[in-house]
Amino acid sequence: MISFKLVEDEDLAMIEEWLNYEHVKKWYEIPELDVSIDDWQWNLGKEKSSLIGLLI
């Protein structure tokens, strides 16, 4: 079984760094929908959800 922990404040810097890697960024920037990495980072800081829930 795979389980995920809830995202904590101390995890946000690591996730922000990960989202900005070029090989990751290309999956989360969606120009057709006007979605950028900044939108994901804003949501990460705003919501206290599981990581998997935020990235699906």
C-alpha positions, 0 to 999 in steps of 0.5 A: 500500500502506498500512503502519502503524508499531509503537506506541512509548512516545512515541505513547501520550500522543497515542493517549490524547488521540485516544481521549478525543475524543467522536467517537472515544470513542463507537466504543470505549466498549461499555457492553453489554460493560463496555468503556471507554476505560480498558480500551483505554488499559490495553491500549495501555500493556500491549502492544507491538503495531501500532496497527491490531491494537489497534484492530480 
